[in-house]
């Protein structure tokens, strides 16, 4: 006899291992899909936050510009002290 033959018991054991590994791969696939969905949600949230920070910085810059202009204008045009 050649060594290529496998006993029915060994075949059953291997078949069981393949079935178990198949189920594990299916479970991992589902877990990976859930993680991918969570990462997409996190990425979208971070993208929105990045736009919000940009808007806040722009508003701060505009407010600083307006404040600086008003300060310059008031100090150069309005004189509170009486004129000699």
DSSP file (Angstrom, degrees, kcal/mol; ACC not computed):
  #  RESIDUE AA STRUCTURE BP1 BP2  ACC     N-H-->O    O-->H-N    N-H-->O    O-->H-N    TCO  KAPPA ALPHA  PHI   PSI    X-CA   Y-CA   Z-CA
    1    1 A X              0   0    0      0, 0.0     2,-0.2     0, 0.0     0, 0.0   0.000 360.0 360.0 360.0 150.9    0.0    0.0    0.0
    2    2 A X    >   -     0   0    0      1,-0.1     3,-0.8     0, 0.0     0, 0.0  -0.546 360.0-122.3 -92.8 164.1    1.1    3.5   -0.6
    3    3 A X  T 3  S+     0   0    0      1,-0.2    -1,-0.1    -2,-0.2     0, 0.0   0.360  94.2  89.8 -84.6   5.8    1.3    6.2    2.1
    4    4 A X  T 3   +     0   0    0      2,-0.1    -1,-0.2     0, 0.0     2,-0.2   0.653  66.4  94.0 -77.6 -14.9   -1.2    8.5    0.2
    5    5 A X    <   -     0   0    0     -3,-0.8     2,-0.4     1,-0.0     0, 0.0  -0.511  61.1-156.2 -80.5 145.8   -4.2    7.0    1.9
    6    6 A X        -     0   0    0     -2,-0.2     2,-0.1     3,-0.0    -2,-0.1  -0.943  21.3-112.2-122.0 144.2   -5.7    8.6    4.9
    7    7 A X     >  -     0   0    0     -2,-0.4     4,-2.5     1,-0.1     5,-0.2  -0.387  24.5-119.1 -73.4 152.4   -7.7    6.9    7.6
    8    8 A X  H  > S+     0   0    0      1,-0.2     4,-2.3     2,-0.2     5,-0.2   0.854 115.5  54.3 -59.2 -34.3  -11.4    7.9    7.9
    9    9 A X  H  > S+     0   0    0      2,-0.2     4,-2.1     1,-0.2    -1,-0.2   0.936 109.8  45.7 -65.7 -45.8  -10.8    9.0   11.5
   10   10 A X  H  > S+     0   0    0      1,-0.2     4,-2.4     2,-0.2    -2,-0.2   0.887 111.9  52.7 -64.2 -39.1   -7.9   11.3   10.3
   11   11 A X  H  X S+     0   0    0     -4,-2.5     4,-2.5     1,-0.2    -1,-0.2   0.910 108.9  49.7 -62.7 -42.7  -10.1   12.6    7.5
   12   12 A X  H  X S+     0   0    0     -4,-2.3     4,-2.1     2,-0.2    -2,-0.2   0.891 110.2  50.7 -63.1 -40.5  -12.9   13.4    9.9
   13   13 A X  H  X S+     0   0    0     -4,-2.1     4,-2.2     2,-0.2    -2,-0.2   0.929 112.3  46.1 -63.8 -45.3  -10.5   15.2   12.2
   14   14 A X  H  X S+     0   0    0     -4,-2.4     4,-2.4     1,-0.2    -2,-0.2   0.888 110.8  53.1 -64.7 -38.8   -9.2   17.3    9.3
   15   15 A X  H  X S+     0   0    0     -4,-2.5     4,-2.1     1,-0.2    -1,-0.2   0.894 109.2  49.5 -63.5 -39.1  -12.7   18.0    8.1
   16   16 A X  H  X S+     0   0    0     -4,-2.1     4,-2.4     2,-0.2    -2,-0.2   0.900 110.2  50.5 -65.8 -41.5  -13.6   19.3   11.6
   17   17 A X  H  X S+     0   0    0     -4,-2.2     4,-2.7     2,-0.2    -2,-0.2   0.909 110.2  49.7 -63.3 -42.2  -10.6   21.5   11.7
   18   18 A X  H  X S+     0   0    0     -4,-2.4     4,-2.3     2,-0.2    -1,-0.2   0.905 110.9  49.9 -63.7 -40.9  -11.4   23.0    8.3
   19   19 A X  H  X S+     0   0    0     -4,-2.1     4,-2.0     2,-0.2    -2,-0.2   0.916 111.8  48.1 -63.5 -43.2  -15.0   23.7    9.4
   20   20 A X  H  X S+     0   0    0     -4,-2.4     4,-2.1     1,-0.2    -2,-0.2   0.924 112.4  48.4 -63.3 -44.7  -13.8   25.3   12.6
   21   21 A X  H  X S+     0   0    0     -4,-2.7     4,-2.3     1,-0.2    -1,-0.2   0.869 108.7  54.6 -64.6 -36.5  -11.3   27.5   10.7
   22   22 A X  H  X S+     0   0    0     -4,-2.3     4,-2.1     2,-0.2    -1,-0.2   0.917 108.8  47.9 -62.7 -43.5  -13.9   28.5    8.2
   23   23 A X  H  X S+     0   0    0     -4,-2.0     4,-2.3     2,-0.2    -2,-0.2   0.892 110.5  52.1 -64.6 -39.6  -16.2   29.7   11.0
   24   24 A X  H  X S+     0   0    0     -4,-2.1     4,-2.4     1,-0.2    -2,-0.2   0.907 109.1  49.7 -62.9 -41.6  -13.3   31.6   12.6
   25   25 A X  H  X S+     0   0    0     -4,-2.3     4,-2.2     2,-0.2    -1,-0.2   0.900 110.0  51.1 -64.9 -40.1  -12.6   33.4    9.3
   26   26 A X  H  X S+     0   0    0     -4,-2.1     4,-2.0     2,-0.2    -2,-0.2   0.920 111.0  48.4 -61.8 -43.4  -16.3   34.3    8.9
   27   27 A X  H  X S+     0   0    0     -4,-2.3     4,-2.2     1,-0.2    -2,-0.2   0.897 111.7  49.4 -64.7 -40.0  -16.3   35.8   12.4
   28   28 A X  H  X S+     0   0    0     -4,-2.4     4,-2.5     2,-0.2    -1,-0.2   0.865 107.9  54.7 -67.2 -35.2  -13.2   37.7   11.7
   29   29 A X  H  X S+     0   0    0     -4,-2.2     4,-2.0     2,-0.2    -2,-0.2   0.916 109.3  47.0 -63.5 -43.2  -14.7   39.0    8.5
   30   30 A X  H  X S+     0   0    0     -4,-2.0     4,-2.1     2,-0.2    -2,-0.2   0.916 112.5  50.1 -63.8 -43.2  -17.7   40.3   10.3
   31   31 A X  H  X S+     0   0    0     -4,-2.2     4,-2.4     1,-0.2    -2,-0.2   0.895 109.8  50.7 -63.3 -40.0  -15.4   41.9   13.0
   32   32 A X  H  X S+     0   0    0     -4,-2.5     4,-2.4     2,-0.2    -1,-0.2   0.881 108.5  51.9 -65.8 -37.7  -13.3   43.6   10.3
   33   33 A X  H  X S+     0   0    0     -4,-2.0     4,-2.1     2,-0.2    -1,-0.2   0.899 110.3  48.7 -65.0 -40.1  -16.4   45.0    8.6
   34   34 A X  H  X S+     0   0    0     -4,-2.1     4,-2.2     2,-0.2    -2,-0.2   0.913 112.2  48.4 -65.4 -42.4  -17.6   46.5   12.0
   35   35 A X  H  X S+     0   0    0     -4,-2.4     4,-2.5     1,-0.2    -2,-0.2   0.887 109.9  52.7 -64.8 -38.1  -14.2   48.0   12.6
   36   36 A X  H  X S+     0   0    0     -4,-2.4     4,-2.2     2,-0.2    -1,-0.2   0.911 109.1  48.9 -63.8 -41.7  -14.1   49.4    9.1
   37   37 A X  H  X S+     0   0    0     -4,-2.1     4,-2.0     2,-0.2    -2,-0.2   0.908 111.7  49.4 -64.3 -41.4  -17.5   51.1    9.6
   38   38 A X  H  X S+     0   0    0     -4,-2.2     4,-2.4     1,-0.2    -2,-0.2   0.901 110.2  50.5 -65.2 -40.2  -16.3   52.5   13.0
   39   39 A X  H  X S+     0   0    0     -4,-2.5     4,-2.7     2,-0.2    -1,-0.2   0.890 108.3  52.5 -64.9 -38.4  -13.2   53.9   11.3
   40   40 A X  H  X S+     0   0    0     -4,-2.2     4,-2.2     2,-0.2    -1,-0.2   0.913 110.3  48.5 -62.1 -41.7  -15.2   55.5    8.6
   41   41 A X  H  X S+     0   0    0     -4,-2.0     4,-2.2     2,-0.2    -2,-0.2   0.913 112.3  48.3 -64.1 -43.5  -17.4   57.2   11.2
   42   42 A X  H  X S+     0   0    0     -4,-2.4     4,-2.5     1,-0.2    -2,-0.2   0.902 110.7  51.5 -64.0 -41.0  -14.3   58.4   13.1
   43   43 A X  H  X S+     0   0    0     -4,-2.7     4,-2.1     1,-0.2    -1,-0.2   0.903 109.9  49.1 -62.8 -41.7  -12.8   59.7    9.9
   44   44 A X  H  X S+     0   0    0     -4,-2.2     4,-2.2     2,-0.2    -1,-0.2   0.911 111.1  50.1 -64.9 -41.7  -15.9   61.7    9.1
   45   45 A X  H  X S+     0   0    0     -4,-2.2     4,-2.3     1,-0.2    -2,-0.2   0.916 111.3  48.3 -63.1 -43.2  -16.0   63.2   12.6
   46   46 A X  H  X S+     0   0    0     -4,-2.5     4,-2.2     1,-0.2    -1,-0.2   0.867 109.5  52.9 -66.3 -35.5  -12.4   64.2   12.4
   47   47 A X  H  X S+     0   0    0     -4,-2.1     4,-1.7     2,-0.2    -1,-0.2   0.913 110.3  47.6 -64.9 -42.1  -13.0   65.8    9.0
   48   48 A X  H  X S+     0   0    0     -4,-2.2     4,-1.9     1,-0.2    -2,-0.2   0.903 111.2  51.1 -64.4 -41.0  -15.9   67.8   10.3
   49   49 A X  H  X S+     0   0    0     -4,-2.3     4,-2.4     1,-0.2    -2,-0.2   0.882 105.9  55.6 -64.8 -37.4  -13.8   68.9   13.3
   50   50 A X  H  X S+     0   0    0     -4,-2.2     4,-1.9     1,-0.2    -1,-0.2   0.912 108.4  47.5 -62.5 -41.4  -11.0   70.0   11.0
   51   51 A X  H  X S+     0   0    0     -4,-1.7     4,-2.0     1,-0.2    -1,-0.2   0.869 110.2  53.1 -65.9 -36.9  -13.4   72.3    9.1
   52   52 A X  H  X S+     0   0    0     -4,-1.9     4,-2.4     2,-0.2    -2,-0.2   0.898 108.1  49.8 -65.4 -41.4  -14.8   73.7   12.4
   53   53 A X  H  X S+     0   0    0     -4,-2.4     4,-2.5     2,-0.2     5,-0.2   0.896 109.1  52.3 -64.6 -39.8  -11.3   74.6   13.6
   54   54 A X  H  X S+     0   0    0     -4,-1.9     4,-2.2    -5,-0.2    -1,-0.2   0.919 110.0  48.5 -61.4 -42.6  -10.5   76.3   10.4
   55   55 A X  H  X S+     0   0    0     -4,-2.0     4,-2.7     2,-0.2    -2,-0.2   0.919 111.1  50.0 -65.1 -43.2  -13.7   78.4   10.7
   56   56 A X  H  X S+     0   0    0     -4,-2.4     4,-2.4     1,-0.2    -1,-0.2   0.907 111.2  48.9 -62.0 -41.4  -12.9   79.3   14.3
   57   57 A X  H  X S+     0   0    0     -4,-2.5     4,-2.2     2,-0.2    -1,-0.2   0.897 111.6  49.5 -65.5 -39.3   -9.4   80.4   13.3
   58   58 A X  H  X S+     0   0    0     -4,-2.2     4,-2.5     2,-0.2    -2,-0.2   0.929 111.5  48.2 -65.4 -44.8  -10.8   82.5   10.5
   59   59 A X  H  X S+     0   0    0     -4,-2.7     4,-2.6     1,-0.2    -2,-0.2   0.894 111.0  51.5 -62.9 -39.3  -13.3   84.1   12.8
   60   60 A X  H  X S+     0   0    0     -4,-2.4     4,-2.4     2,-0.2    -1,-0.2   0.900 110.2  49.1 -63.1 -40.9  -10.6   84.8   15.3
   61   61 A X  H  X S+     0   0    0     -4,-2.2     4,-2.3     2,-0.2    -2,-0.2   0.911 112.0  47.5 -64.3 -43.1   -8.4   86.4   12.6
   62   62 A X  H  X S+     0   0    0     -4,-2.5     4,-2.6     2,-0.2    -2,-0.2   0.920 112.1  49.9 -65.3 -43.0  -11.3   88.6   11.4
   63   63 A X  H  X S+     0   0    0     -4,-2.6     4,-2.6     1,-0.2    -2,-0.2   0.902 111.3  49.5 -62.7 -40.5  -12.1   89.7   14.9
   64   64 A X  H  X S+     0   0    0     -4,-2.4     4,-2.5     2,-0.2    -1,-0.2   0.903 110.9  49.7 -63.8 -41.0   -8.5   90.5   15.6
   65   65 A X  H  X S+     0   0    0     -4,-2.3     4,-2.5     2,-0.2    -2,-0.2   0.922 112.5  46.6 -63.3 -45.0   -8.3   92.6   12.4
   66   66 A X  H  X S+     0   0    0     -4,-2.6     4,-2.8     2,-0.2     5,-0.2   0.926 113.4  49.2 -64.2 -44.6  -11.5   94.5   13.2
   67   67 A X  H  X S+     0   0    0     -4,-2.6     4,-2.4     2,-0.2    -2,-0.2   0.901 111.8  48.7 -61.5 -41.4  -10.3   95.1   16.8
   68   68 A X  H  X S+     0   0    0     -4,-2.5     4,-2.5     2,-0.2    -1,-0.2   0.922 112.2  48.4 -64.7 -43.9   -6.9   96.3   15.6
   69   69 A X  H  X S+     0   0    0     -4,-2.5     4,-2.9     2,-0.2    -2,-0.2   0.930 112.1  48.6 -62.7 -45.2   -8.5   98.6   13.0
   70   70 A X  H  X S+     0   0    0     -4,-2.8     4,-2.8     1,-0.2     5,-0.2   0.911 111.4  50.7 -61.9 -41.8  -10.9  100.1   15.6
   71   71 A X  H  X S+     0   0    0     -4,-2.4     4,-2.0    -5,-0.2    -1,-0.2   0.930 113.6  44.2 -61.1 -45.9   -8.1  100.6   18.1
   72   72 A X  H  X S+     0   0    0     -4,-2.5     4,-1.7     2,-0.2    -2,-0.2   0.930 114.6  49.5 -63.6 -45.3   -6.0  102.4   15.5
   73   73 A X  H  X S+     0   0    0     -4,-2.9     4,-1.4     1,-0.2     5,-0.4   0.921 112.4  46.7 -62.0 -45.3   -8.9  104.5   14.2
   74   74 A X  H  X S+     0   0    0     -4,-2.8     4,-1.3     1,-0.2    -1,-0.2   0.877 114.0  47.2 -67.8 -36.9  -10.0  105.6   17.7
   75   75 A X  H  < S+     0   0    0     -4,-2.0    -1,-0.2    -5,-0.2    -2,-0.2   0.765 118.0  41.6 -76.4 -22.8   -6.5  106.5   18.8
   76   76 A X  H  < S+     0   0    0     -4,-1.7    -2,-0.2    -5,-0.2    -1,-0.2   0.592 125.1  29.3 -99.9 -11.3   -5.8  108.5   15.6
   77   77 A X  H  < S+     0   0    0     -4,-1.4     2,-0.5     1,-0.2    -3,-0.2   0.737 107.1  62.5-119.1 -33.6   -9.1  110.3   15.1
   78   78 A X     <  -     0   0    0     -4,-1.3     2,-0.6    -5,-0.4    -1,-0.2  -0.855  58.2-169.9-103.0 125.3  -10.7  110.9   18.5
   79   79 A X        -     0   0    0     -2,-0.5     4,-0.1     1,-0.1    -4,-0.1  -0.960   8.6-177.4-114.8 119.7   -8.9  113.1   21.0
   80   80 A X        +     0   0    0     -2,-0.6    -1,-0.1     2,-0.1     3,-0.1   0.840  60.3  85.4 -83.9 -36.2  -10.4  113.2   24.5
   81   81 A X  S    S-     0   0    0      1,-0.1     3,-0.1     3,-0.0    -2,-0.0  -0.355  91.6-100.6 -68.0 145.8   -8.0  115.7   26.0
   82   82 A X        -     0   0    0      1,-0.1     2,-0.3     2,-0.1    -1,-0.1  -0.364  38.7-110.4 -66.3 147.1   -8.9  119.4   25.5
   83   83 A X              0   0    0      1,-0.1    -1,-0.1    -4,-0.1    -4,-0.0  -0.573 360.0 360.0 -78.4 138.4   -7.0  121.2   22.7
   84   84 A X              0   0    0     -2,-0.3    -1,-0.1    -3,-0.1    -2,-0.1   0.499 360.0 360.0 -73.8 360.0   -4.5  123.8   23.9
